[in-house]
Structures are given as C-alpha cells and as structure tokens.
Amino acid sequence: MNIVIFDQLWFADYFKQAGHNVITCGFNNNFDIRLQSYLLHINTVLKELPAGFSPDALLFLDNSMPPCYLGISELDIPCAFYSVDAHHHHLWHKHYAALFDYTFVAHKDYLGIMSEAGATVQWLPLWASRYMEPSLEKRYDVIFIGNMDKKLNPERVEFIDALSKKINLFSTMGKFWEYYPFSEIVLNQTVKGDLNFRVFEGMMSGALLLTEKTGNGLMDLFNDGEHLITYHKGNVDEVAERVQELLQNRRLCREIGANGRDEILRNHTEEKRAKKVLSVLERLERKRDTRFFSSAVTYIHGATSYETIDAVYVMACLVEGLKGVERGLRSGEKVSDEQSLFIVLGCLEYDRLLRSQSGSILLEGLRESYPDMLAFHFACIRNRLNKGDFDGAGRLAAEIHMEGEEAFSRSESVIKAILSMKEPSLSAEKKDPIGLYKTPTN
C-alpha cells in the first residue's frame, strides 16, 4: 500500500517494516513533506507527493490543533483519523470524525458521542512512546514530569504543591526517559480524566505507576494492585498515605512496577497499535454518504479556535463552513439541534467579518427547510429586528407559536448565548445555551 500520514510520525516506521510505502506530511522539518501554511486544501497538499505516488489510504493523526486542512469531505481516497485529545476537543472532533471512513479514539469514554455524530469508531488507547530499561539505582522516591504552567493546569499545580509538603516528591518537565527508570514511583495526574501517555511511559520504565482512578478504559487495560496503584483525583492525603506504604515495602513496590512493565511490553507498544491501525487501513473503503453539516460545524468551530492565531485562517474556516452549510441545505441533509447552533454562529460571524448578507440568506433558507430548528427561527427574528422589520419579526414569531415580545426577548438571549460559544475560555457547559450538548462523565 501507499500510505500518507499527516501531522505526527506515529506508526510510519512500522508500516514501512510491514512492506508499505509511507510518506509523512506536516508542519515542521521532521516530515517528508513540510507544509508552510495551515488550511491548505487537501488536494493541494496531495499534489506535493512525489510523481507516481498514488495514495491508497490517508491517515490523519491528532496534533491538538484546530482542523488543519480544507476539503476532507471531498476526498475520493479512503481516510482515517486518530482522535487523541477528545477530552479537550470532543465538541468538534465528533463532527470532524464523521468526515472520515474510520476513526480511532484514544479515550474510551468518547466513543459514544462520536458514534452518535455519525462516525465509525474504534477504541485505540495510547502506548509507551519510548522504550526504557529499568534501573536498580533509584535516585527518586516519587517523581512527576509534566506541564506545570499554572495558567494551563491550575489544579495540577495546586495538587503537586500540596503533595510536595507531605512527601519527598521531585517534579520537573522534559525528558522523562532520563528520570523514570531511576524512580521508585511515577505519579500521574490527568487534566480531564484522560488515559494519557504518562500512564504507559511510567509503567514501561519499571517504576510503580501511582495514577488517578479514571475512566476512559484505564481499568479495562490494567488491574489495580497488580499492574499499578490508583488514587482518587485531587486527594493529597490518600496519595501521601499510599506513597508511605509503598516505600515501606519496596519489594512489593518493585514487583508491581515489574508487572506493569511486562503488561506494557506485551500489549501496549507502538508496534501493537500500528498493527491494529494497519489492519483497518488495508481494508478501508471511501464512504459515499458525505456529511456536509458535519463539515460545516468542524470549520465553524475551527474559526473560533483560530481567532487567537491568524485572522486569515478564521476567514478560511468560515468560508469552508458556509460552503458545507450551503451544500447540506441544497441536499436536504438532516441537521441536529447542536449543529444548528454552530451553523447560526458561522452565518452570523461570516456576515459580521465580511459585511455580507450571505449568512443571513442561508439562515432564511434553513428556517424554511428545517421548521423545527428553533435556532434558525431565532436568528432570523433577530436579523429582522436589527433591520427594523418588526412586522416581519412578528410573523416569524407566530410561526413558532410565540407572542412577539416573548419571541423578541428569547431570540436576543439565544443569539447572545450562541455568539458566546466562540469565547475559548468558556467551558463546554457555558457554551451550551439551549442545553443540547452531551458531555461524558469521567
């Protein structure tokens, strides 16, 4: 097979060892093809492939960025996506995933919402990203290696600071493989209950992993007390107590560490994951059921994310988003309540930034074609009010069986809430003005 891998180098070497031709593509010099800009059309990117290299499959690997390419829904080549940061980005990953023929998901709790959004999904946990040999020399009792930026991880910083006052804890950032093998215990703390790389890397080192008892499949993969030890999130006293008990019984501590490492080597290496991915790519076929509204929501959400990066990317996303809206409307595709919110946001932002009426015209068509979607009605009512057309706004209010003043007030509050969805600092709950989102519990 000829395979193109985007945005990460994962699996490339193993695919090559299996006899496949692989080209990597991304945004730095580590890739075979370095791209100079985000949001190029995917067909433009594919023209950069060497002459004669006709891809049989495309694999897009999550790099925690907003959508990086335009035109995914237009591809004729079978393609797959690996969602790693769904715990951060599930609000748009689930729509993006629906554009692919197959989606691997690192965090098990998010399989349901992606499947509900139309994606074909499989759980594919992370793995130990680097081989490490355990050391008999132990320089650290307990170690934590991770991002300690208080702005990004305030709970983590508070937790580690409090724990450091109770136990001998060494905390740093950087090359974990230079530290883990020399520690009795590797401590893991998660951002949002994610089954992160640190779980697998800590266990690979032969140290005992002391980790939060999370969801996302942790207990499906490992046995508490055999492969690792768990604690309840944020419970400083519990962690301190467990550490003291383990350090008083170092033989048990190292036995559990060895068990964990053996389990990693058996089942949780990059090679193991690569084989699973390859088995899917080898039989993958391109879907024919294009989901235009899924594409629209993906790029409208992308526009809100790119606001802090570059206005050019914002506009590119909005143009792509409205293209999806127009195609979805023209084809009579089904639209969900949640999608309707992002579609309204995209149309309003498009008109605001381009001083256009194209978004408003689309909203009128959506209101007529999807009479049960209240978000479209409220957006059209507000547009009429902004133009001073109170009679027209009143007629639209009657269509949804509301009195004029009630509908006018409601439309203003709903649109205000929808516009707040582009504020990146808001939580998923605050970004839900009509109570439609479903967030899995971890």
N, C-alpha and C positions, 0 to 999 in steps of 0.2 A: 504493500500500500504506500501511497504518497500522502503524508500527513503534515499539516501545518498546525503548529502550536503557537498560541497567542498569549503574551503578557506574563508568562512565567516559564522557567526552564524545566519544570517538573516533568518527569516521565520520558523526556526526549532520549536520554541515553539508553533506557531500557527498550524503547520502541526500536531504536537502531540495532540493538543487540538481537532483537527478535527478527531482524531482516527487513525492516521497513525503512523507507526513505523519509527523513524528517527535516523540516525547515522550521526554525523558530523566528518569531516576529514580535517586536515590542519596542519599547521607548528608551532603551539605553544600548550601550555598545556590547553588552553580553549576548545579544541576539544576532542571529544570522542576518536578519533584515532589521535595521534600525529605522523606526518611523520618526519623522520630525515634528509631527503635529497630531493632536487628538482629533477625533471626529472626522477623519477621512472616510469616504465611502468605502465599504469593504471591497467593492470591485476595483477601486483604485489601488488599494493595498495589494490585492492579488496580482495586479499587473507587475508588481515588483518581484514576483517569483522568477527564478531562472527559466530561460527558454526551455520548453519541453517538459517542465514540471507541472503536471496536471493533477491537482489535489483530489484524492478520493474522500478525504474527511478533514474537517476543521475542528480543532479543539480550543475553546476559549477558557482560559484559567483566570479565576478571580484575582485581581490585583488591588482590590478595595477602592478603586476609583469609580466615579460615575461611568456610564456607558461610554466606551472609547471609540466605537465605530458606528457609522451610519449604514443603513441598508441591510441589516441582518435578515429581515423578513423577506428580502428579495433574492436571497441566495438560492441557487439550484444545487449546491453541494451539501451533502449530509454534514451536520454540525452538532457539536455537543458543548455544554457549558458546565463548569465546576464552580458551584457557589460555596465559597469558604466563609465569607463574612455575613451570612444571612442574619446573624444576631444583631448586626448593625444595619443591614440594608434590605431586610426582607420586604419592606414596603414597596420597593421597586424590583428586587430580584425575582419575586414571584411572577411579575408580568414579563420581565426580560426572559426568564426561563421558558415561558410559553412560546417564544420565538424559535427555540431550538428543538431538534429532534429528540434530544435526551439531555437530562440534567442530573449531574451528581451533586449531592448536598452533604457538606461536611458535618452539619449539626442536625441530628435526627429529629428533633422536635419541630423542625420547619418543613418536613416532608409534606405534612397535611395541607398547609396553606398554599404550597407551591402546586401540589396536585389539584387542589380546588380551583386554582387560577388557570388550569389547562396544561400544565407541564407534565411530561413523563419523567418521573424522578426515581433515583436510587440513592440510598444512603451510602456514602463513601467517606468514612472518617479520615482524619489526618493521619500522620505517621511520624516516625522518628526521622527527622530530616537529615541527620548526620550519624554515622557510625561512631561509637565511642567504646573504648575498652575500660572496664572498671579498674580502679587503683586500690591497692591495700593501704596506701598512705592517705589518711583522711585529715585534711587541713581545716575543715569547717564542720561544725556540728549541724547547722542548718543554713541553707542558702536560698535566696530568692533572686532571680535575674529576670528583669522585665522593665517596662517603661514606668518611670516614677514621676512623670510630669503631672503636677497637681491639677493643672487645668484639664487634662485629658482623663486622669484616673484619680479623682479626689478620694473616693472610698478606699482605693488600694493604698494610697499614701498614708491615710489615717490609720488603716489596719496595720500596715508594716511598722509605722512609727510606734503604735501602741504595743505591738508584739515585741519590738526590739527592747522595750523596757522590762520585759519579763524573761526573755531567753537570749542566748548568745546567737543572734541572727546576723548573717552577713548578707548585705543587699547591694547589688550593682546592676549595671547594664553591659551588654556587649557579648563577647564570645563565650557562650555558655559551655561549649565543649572544653574550654580550658579550666572550668571550675567544677562542673557537675561530678566528674569521676572522683574528685577529691573531697566530696561532701558525704556525710552520713545520710542526710535528709535533704531532699529538694522540695521546697514549698511551692505550691501552685495556688494562685489566686486568679479568678476569672473576672472579666469585665461584665459579661452578661450571661453567666452560666454556660459559657461556650466550652466545648471539648477541644481545647487548644493544643498547639504544637508542644507546649511545655509539658503536658501530660506524657506524651510519648518520648520526648527527648530526655526528660528526667529519669524515666524508667530505663531507657536504653543505657544510661550511664552506669547502672548498677546501684545507684543510690536508692534509698527508700523514697517513694513519692508520697508526700502528705498533701492531699488536694481537697478542695471543696467537694462535697457530695452534690453533684449537679445532675441535671437531666442530660438531654442530647446524646444518650446512649452510653454514658460512662459505665454504668453498672451492667450493661449488656456485654461489654468487652472485658471487664475486669472484675475480680472478686475482692471485696473489701476484707482486709485482714490476710489475704493470700498474695495478691499482686501489688497492693497499695493500701494506704490508710486514709480515711476520709474525715472531714470535719464539717460543721455547719458554717455556712458563709458568714464571715464577719465575727465569729465567736473567738475572740482573742484568748479568753481563759481556757477554752476547750483545746485550742491549738497548743498553748503553753503546757497544759497538762499532758497531752499526747506526746509532745516532744520530750518532756522529762521522763515519761515512762519508757519511751523507745531508747533514749540514751542510757538509761539504767540497764537495758537489756540489749546490748549492741549485737549480740549473736542473733536474736530474733529480728532486729532491725536489718541486718545484712542478709538474713535468709529471705525476708520479704522482698528486699531490693533485688536479690538474685532471681527470685521467682518472677518478679515484674520484668526484668531484663529478658529472661527466657521467653516470656509471652510476647514481648515486642519482637524478638528475633524470629519467632515462629509465625506471627500473624500481622505485624504492623510496621513493615518496612516499605520504602518507596517502590521497591520491586513488586511487592504483593499488590499494592494499589495500581501500579502500572498495568499489571496483567488483567485486572478487572476492567480497567478503562479500555484497554486494547480489545478485550473480548466483545465489548459493546461497539467500538468503532468498526470492527471487522464486519459487523452485520447491520450497520446503521443505514437507513434509507431516509431520504428527504421527505418531510411532511408536505402534503399538498393543501392542508387547511390553514391558510395564512390567518393570523390573528392581528388585524390592523389596530384594534383598540389597545391590545397589549403593547404593541409597538409605540402607539401614541403616548400611553401613560409612562412607559420607560423613558422616553426622551423628554417629556414634560417634567418628570421628576429630575432627570439629568440637568435640565435647565436651572432648576433651583439649586442644585449642588455646585454647578459651575459658576454661580454668581460671585463666589469668592476667588475665582481663578482667572476668568477671562470673559469679557462681555461677548466676544466673537463666538465662543463656544456656547454661550447662553442662546444666542440667536440661532446658531446651527441646530441646537436641540429643539427649539421652539418650531422652527421650520419643519424639521423632521416629524415632530409631534403632530403638528396640524396636518401634515401630509397623511399621517396614519388616521387621524380623525376623519378627514375627507373620504379616504378610501373605505373606512369602516362604515360611514354613513351611506356611501354610494352602494355598498354591497349588502346593506341591511343586516350587518353583523350584530349579534347580541351584545349589549353593553351592561356591565354590572353597576350597582349603586356606587361602589367605591371608584370604579373607573370614571364614572360621571363627574365626580368631584375634581379629579385631576384634569379631565378634559375641560371643565369650566375654567380651572386655573390657567391652563395653557392658552385657551382662547382669549381670556382677559389680558394675560401678560403679553401675548403676541400683539394685540391691538394697542396696548399701552406703549410698548417699546418701539413699534413701527408706525405709530399714529395711523393705524389701519382700521378698517371695518370688517376685515376678512373673518376674524374670530367671531364677531357678532353675527355675521351672516351664517356661519357654521352653526352657532348656537340656536338660531331660529330654525334651521333645518333639523337639528337634533330634537328640539322641543316638539316639532310636528311629527317626527318619526318615532319618538320614544315618549309618548304622553305620560307614562307612569314615572318617568325620571324627574323628580321634583327639582333637582339641582339645575336642570336645564330651564325649567319654568322660572325659578327664582332669578337666574342670571338674566333672562330675557325681560322679566319685570323690572329689574334694576336698570337695565340698559334703557328701557323706555322712560323710566323716571328721570334718569340722567339727561335725557333729551327733552324733558318737559312734557312728554306724551302721557299725561295722567289717565286719559280715557283709554288709551291702548293698554296701559299697565292694568287698569281695572278689568278690561276684558280678559286679559291673561289670568288675572286672579280668579275670575269667575270659572275659568276652565278647570281650575283645581279646587273649586268649591270653597273659596275663601273670600271673606269680605275685603274690600280694597285696603283699608288701613292696616288690617291684620297682615295681609299678604305683603304690603309695602314694608312693614316693620320686620317681618320674617325674612324677606328677601335681603334686606340690608344686613341683618345679623348673620345669615348663612353665607353671603358673599364675603363679608368681613372675615369670617372664620376660614373660608376656603383660601382667601388671599394669605392668611397667616400660615398656611401649610408650606409656604416657601421659606419660612424662617428656620434656618438649620439648627438653631439652638433649642427648638421646641421638641418635646418628647413625642413619641408615637401617639400617646393618649391625647395630648393637647392638639395634635394635628388631625383630630377626628371630630369635625364639627357636628356631624349628624349621627355619631355613634355607630359607624359601619365597620371599622377595622376589627380584625381578629388577630390578637397577638398571643402566641402560645405561651403557656406558663412554664418556667424552667425550674 
